[in-house]
Amino acid sequence: MNTNEVIVSIQNVSKAFGKQEVLNDISLNVYKGEIFGLLGPSGAGKTTLVKMLTGLDLPNRGENHLFQEKMPSLKLIEKIGYMAQSDALYGELTAKENLEFFGALFGLNGKALQSRISKVMDVVELSDHLNKTVHHYSGGMKRRLSLATALLHEPELLILDEPTVGIDPVLRMSIWRAFYELNEKGVSIIVTTHVMGEAEKCHRLAMLRDGRLIAVGTPEQLKADTDSSSIEEAFLAYGGVKA
């Protein structure tokens, strides 16, 4: 599954917006080859943390390193695929046109770009909707197209912020199957979620609550250490809440 090679190092990171503290002294490592979950309720600080990992935001204190480079770093853009919580797509364009636009940003063109478009649309099971305008996509289809854009340039690290929010259970299973297939090909994945069932699918988890890191470990370790039968129980136990 994973090696001892650290590809993400979060070092004593804190972030506040005005007087509101969003992250408090977070330190953790993510290893090459992991599917690493950031688990916590809305407002726990998950989105703020992944935005800082991509260089879209800066910590007030501490540092984030990806591939041994301090973030933000322009040279790492091609190594990272980022899927935000809100879909950054152009509704008046077709899926193909959206992918051609984003591909061009990464220097892809010609046959190489068309080949990648075909491949990523196959991964997210949208090949039959390539020439449909995104305006006519359902919410779940837009989420999958956003994932396709994140995969387009074959990143080594995928950072996905609640990638399956609003998606039905069957599609969620399909997307997770795609994650495992990518992971088997060597792609490391960081995924934020508040869905306990999804947390179980990760190799390791960091549990966040009120901007603080309350536990890190494999789902099995976290359950065993709290004598819990589920991740939800373990989360409550680490958070000092009795189930």
HELIX and SHEET records of a PDB file:
HELIX    1   1 LYS A   46  LEU A   53  1                                   8    
HELIX    2   2 LEU A   74  LYS A   79  5                                   6    
HELIX    3   3 ALA A   95  LEU A  105  1                                  11    
HELIX    4   4 GLY A  110  VAL A  123  1                                  14    
HELIX    5   5 SER A  127  HIS A  129  5                                   3    
HELIX    6   6 VAL A  134  HIS A  136  5                                   3    
HELIX    7   7 GLY A  139  LEU A  151  1                                  13    
HELIX    8   8 PRO A  169  GLU A  184  1                                  16    
HELIX    9   9 MET A  196  ALA A  199  1                                   4    
HELIX   10  10 PRO A  219  ASP A  225  1                                   7    
HELIX   11  11 ILE A  231  TYR A  238  1                                   8    
SHEET    1   A 4 GLN A  20  TYR A  31  0                                        
SHEET    2   A 4 VAL A   6  PHE A  17 -1                                        
SHEET    3   A 4 ARG A  61  LEU A  66 -1                                        
SHEET    4   A 4 GLU A  69  LYS A  70 -1                                        
SHEET    1   B 6 ILE A  80  MET A  83  0                                        
SHEET    2   B 6 LEU A 157  ASP A 161  1                                        
SHEET    3   B 6 SER A 188  THR A 193  1                                        
SHEET    4   B 6 ILE A  35  LEU A  39  1                                        
SHEET    5   B 6 ARG A 204  ARG A 209  1                                        
SHEET    6   B 6 ARG A 212  GLY A 217 -1                                        
END                                                                             
